[in-house]
Amino acid sequence: MGDSQFYDGTKLLSMKDINGQTPEIFISTSNRSAGKTTYFGRMVVNRFKKQGKKFCLLYRYNYELSGCSEQFFKDIGQLFFQGDVMTEAKRGNGVFVELFLNKKSCGYCISLNFADQIKKKSHLLSDVDCILFDEFQSENDHYAPNEINKLLSIHTSIARGAGEQVRRVPLYMLSNKVSIINPYFLSLGISDRLKDDTKYLRGDGFVLEQSYIESVATEQLESAFNRAFKNERYVGYASQNVYLNDTKTFI
């Protein structure tokens, strides 16, 4: 079952983990175009505007950093931040990108594949308050070598800054439903626990939400383009929460 509106992460962000403690990892999956990216993108920008808290956008490959400011801000800027301008500048010989909102430094773009380089320049990212990792599941099952280790290295590098050995830096992980046996679900022990009707799942240090926005699914299915390709499995994956890369489905 699903809602008739766009995604709202308020419940996920208010949850405690399986031990009753504040989680540091928040995972959100849903059908495509449900509004996850918009919700969390707006959230981190608002936090910067209101509280001065910087954010870090995490990508898989370094080539994705080029133009990351426009990629991230174009839609939410038009919707929620009209009049604000986001720009970018390469830093550390191209190891990462610094983001600016109205000429004020607001965050960074980094890639998993540059985890070793980020470790050496972690002091430059010591003011990061949170990390946003969009599309953490790959539709083509194309992950970076040793990807989980690289994520751990990057988070450790960022979380040891600001005069602390370890500080809390929440990680927000977003994606469409691709595979129940993706590397992250396997590493976190999610694959064995997830059920067809699971909406929220608590783990040690993390919480997960599976959402389904019915109005978005209906619009996708009724579009002329998707009606033309209605027999293709990808249409079901994108609109109806059907996993793309394995047999388990959530409808």
N, C-alpha and C positions, 0 to 999 in steps of 0.2 A: 504494500500500500504506500501511497505517497501523498505529498501535500499539493496544494494548488498555487504555491508561491515559490519564490526563489530561496536559495539556501540561506539558513541562519545558523551560525555556529555558537550561539549563546549557550545552549545546553552543554555542548562538548567542552567549551572553555571553563564551565563551572564545575565540571566533574572532578572527583578525586579518583586516585588509582585504586588498585585492588587492595592495597594496604591502608586505604583511607588517607593517604598523603597527597600532596599537590604534585601532579605529574609534570614531567618536563618535555614529554613528547605527545603531541596531539595529531591524530591521523584522521583525515576525512576523505571518504570515497563516495562516489555517487555516479549516476548517469551523466553523460556529457552535457555541457552547457547549463548545468544546474545552478551555477553561481558561486561555487567554492572560491575560485581565484579572485573574483570580484570582492567577495566578502572579506577575505583575509588581506587582500591588497589594500582595500579601503581601511581596514583595521590598523595595519602597521603605519600607514601614512597619517592617519588621525592621531595615533600615539605620538608620532614625531611632532606634528603640528601643535598638539596640546601639552605634551610632556617633554618634548625634546629627545625622545628615545629613538636611537638609530636602529635600523634593521639591516639584515643581510639576506640577499636573494641568492639561493643556491641552485646552480645548474650542473648538468652532468659533464659537459665538455666545454673546453675553453673557447671554441669558436662561437658558442652561444652568448658570450659576453658582449660581443659587438652589437651595439644598438639596444642593449638591455634596458636602458632608461625608457625608450619609446615603447618597447615591447611591454614593459610592465605598466607604464603610466598612461598610455594612450586612451584606453577605454575608461578606466576609473577617473582619469582627469576630466574627460568630457562629461561623465555622469555626476561626479561628486566634487571635483576640485577645479571648476572653471575659473580661469584667471591665474591659476598656479602653473608654474613651468618647471619640468624636471629635465636636468641635463646630466652629462656624465663626463668623466675624465679617466683615462688609463693611469694606473698607478703600479709601482714596483716592476717597471719594465714589462707591463702587460699582464702581470700575474693576476691582478684584480682590477675592478673598475669602481671608482667612487661616484656616488650619486649625489646630486644637489637638487634641493627643492627651493626655487626662488633664490638661487645662488648660495644657499646654506647647505652644508654637508648633512645629508640625512641617512646615508647608508652605503652599502657596497654590494657589488655583484661578484661572486666567486664561483669556481667550478671544482667539482670533485676530483677531476683528473689532475688538478694542480695542488693536491693536498700537501705534498712535500714542500713545495714553494711557499704555500700559505703558512706552514709551520715556521719557516724562517722569518716570515714577516708578520707573525701573529700580533706583535705589539702595535701594529698599525690598525688592527681591528679590535682593539681592547675596549672600544666604546659601543660595541654591538650589544643590543638588548635582546634580540630574538633572531631566529633564522627561519626563512620561509622557503620550503622546498616544494615547488609545484611540479606535477607530472613525475612523481617519484617511481611510478610503475611505467615501464616501457611497453608500448603496444607491439613492438617488434622483438621483444625479449632481448634487447640490446643494452646491456649494462656495462659500466666501466670495469676493467679488471680489478678484483679485490675491492669492489665498490663499498661494501659495508665497512671495511677497515678504513677506507678513505673518509667516509662520513664520520667515523669515530675520531679519526685524527683531526679533522677540521673542527669538530665541536670541541675537542679537548684544547686545541690551539686557541680558539676564541674564548672559551670559558675560563682560561687561566689568567686572563688579563685584568686590567683595572686594579692592580695591586693585590689580587687574590689568586690563590693557587687553583681553586675551583669555585666558580660562581654559577648561579642558575641562569641558563640561556635557553629559553623554550624553543623547541623545534616544531614547526607546523608543517606537516607532510600532507600534500593534497594530490589526488589523482582520480581518474576514472577507474572503474573496475576493469582490470585487465586479466589478472591471473591470481588465483588463491595461493599459488605456490611461488609467488614472486620472492626475491631474496630477502626483502624486509619482513614479510609475513613469516617466512621460515625462521629467520634469525630471532624474531621476537616471540616465537611460539604461537602465532596467531592462526596459522593454517589449520592446525589440529583442533582449534577451539571454535572456529567460526561456523555458525549454522545458517541455514537458509533464511531464518526469520530474525537473525541477530541485527539489532539496530545499534546498540552500544556494547562495547566490550572493554573491560578494565584489565590492565596488566600491571606488572611491577614497573612503575615509572612512566607508564603510558596509558592513554585512553584512545579508543577508536570509535568512529561513527560511520555507519553505512546509511546513506540517505537516498531517497528516490523521489524526485520532483516530477509528479505526474503531469502537470501542465506542460512542462518542457518536453517530456516524452511524447505527449499527444501532438504537440506542434511539429515535432520532428517526423513522426510517422505520417502525418497528414500532408507534409510538404510534397510538392510534385516530384522533386528530385529523389527523395527517399522512397516514394511510391514506385518510381521507375526501377529502383534497385531493391525492392522489398524482399527478394529471395536471397540477398546477400547477408551473410552472418554479421557483417560489420554494422548493418543497420540495426539489428537487434541488440548488439553490444552497446552501441551509442545511445540508444533511446530507452531500452527496456532492462538495463542492468544485467545483461547476459555477459558472462565472462568470455573474453575473446580467445584466450590461450589455453583453456582447459574445459572440461565438461561440466563443471559446477555452474549453476545458474542462480540468479536472484531476480525474480520477476514479481 
